[in-house]
Amino acid sequence: MKEKQLSIFDQPEKPEKLTQGMKILNYLWDYGSITPLEALRDLGVMRLAARIGELEEQGVEIIHERETGENRMGEKVTYSRYRLQR
């Protein structure tokens, strides 16, 4: 028998069992946006773009913005910032 795939909108059985997608949605609601560095540092999510893609497949509208900054060596780097479409 095939197990039912959970949606990000389904309530977990235990509050401490939030999926990465749920954690990202909560973060977006609380802070307004998220970058890959914030996802790793604050949520332990290493593949933010993959999780964002999964959220979009489930109907969540997310804005992708490209930003430029500097790394520790002073080199130019480009990364994505994600926001909920409101």
N, C-alpha and C positions, 0 to 999 in steps of 0.2 A: 504494500500500500504506500502511495506517495504521500510524503508529509506536506501539509499546507505551508506555502511560503508566506512568511510574515510581511506585512506592509509596515512602513515606518510609522503609520498612524495607529497600528495595533498597540494596545497597552501590554507591556511586558508582565510576566507573571510576578516578578519581584522587582521593585523599584531600582535595585542595584544592578539589574541585568539590562541596562540600556544598551542598544546597539550603537555602533559608531555613527550611523546615520542620525539616530535620535539625539546623540550627544552634539553632533554638528548643528542640527536644527535648533536645539536649546541654546547653543552658543550664538548662533545667528540672531535669535530673538533677544538674547540678553545683551550682546555687544554690537550688533548691527552688521558686522562683517568678519571674515576670517581669511587668513593666509596660510600657506602650507607650514610655515614656521610656527605660527600660533597653534595650528592643529596638532603639531607634534609636541610642542612644549606644554600646552594646556590640556590636551585631550589624549595624547598618546597615539594619535592617528597619523600613520606614515604615508598613506596614499590618499590624500585629500581629494585630488582630481577624480579618482575612481569612485569615491563615496559620493561626491557631488553628482557625477554621472548617474549613479544609482538613484539618488534623490530625484533627479530630473526625470528619469524613466518612470518614477512613481507619481509624477505630476507636480512636483514642487518647482516653481519658477524661480530661477536663480540667475542673477546678473554676474557676468564674468568681466572683470576689469584687469588690465595689464598695468603693472607698476614697475618702476625702475628704482633701484637703490644701489648701495655698495656693500660688498662683503667685507670680511675682516682684513683682507689684503688690499682693500681700496679699489677692487675691480668692480666694474659695472655689472649688475645682475638684473634680470627681469623675472618677475613672478606674478602670479594671479592673486587677486583679491575677490572673494565671492560675497555677494549680498543677496538677500531675499528680494524678489520683485514684489513691491507693495502697491 
